[in-house]
Amino acid sequence: MILGFDADDTLWHNEDGFQASHREFEQLLAEWADPETIDDQLFTIESRNLPRYGYGVKAYTLSMIECAIAVSGGQIGADAISTMLDLGHALLDRPIELLDGVEEVLDELGRHQLMIITKGDLYHQLLRIENSGLQHRFWQSEVVAHKDPSTYQRVLKLHGVAPEEFVMVGNSVPSDVLPVLAVGGRAVHIPYHVTWTHERHDGDHGAPTLNNMRELPDLLSDWGLH
């Protein structure tokens, strides 16, 4: 059995850093708009820019600057834009902080072949995998532009993995659960305490949901995947 793991907010903390950065961004624009207006505008701009920039800190920083120009009617100053760049740099340089239980669970599951499948900026994600101290525990690491059924089909075919022999573990239903189920694999949802707006999903998704990573070995054992 091949076990795939998402990285951000599954193996290590990520979105909480973006949330803290976003609160500072709202303060920079408080002169021109309330937080709800800023949130709505940034969401619209990020959605429009995803096909251009993809995912990750660099895309977020460019969208912040574009949002600031739009919300302020072009009045935003160079100092504020410089601060936004600093917010982006801080996210890029943020040390890796593993989620509770990750190392112990990966060691326990080491009898299986383990993969990382994550999306985002290629250079930044590869650097985070290296800095996490987890790299040696994984058979393969894949950084992809999107997590849709065709991407999972491509990655599994590349490594000679049959969908029915694959289990994906992640915090995002749209990225880690639904597309894997669509190609015939199995998925496990482990929610993070905060979810990026673009990764939210309402309603049933047909996969087991765990409270944390420490519950994963027992679930796999219940599935007969010792």
Secondary structure as UniProt FT lines:
FT   STRAND          2..5
FT   TURN            9..11
FT   HELIX           15..28
FT   TURN            29..32
FT   HELIX           35..53
FT   HELIX           57..71
FT   TURN            72..74
FT   HELIX           78..92
FT   TURN            100..101
FT   HELIX           102..108
FT   TURN            109..111
FT   STRAND          113..119
FT   HELIX           122..131
FT   TURN            132..133
FT   HELIX           135..137
FT   STRAND          140..144
FT   HELIX           149..158
FT   TURN            159..160
FT   HELIX           163..165
FT   STRAND          166..170
FT   HELIX           173..177
FT   HELIX           178..182
FT   TURN            183..184
FT   STRAND          186..189
FT   HELIX           197..199
FT   HELIX           213..215
FT   HELIX           216..222
FT   TURN            223..224
//
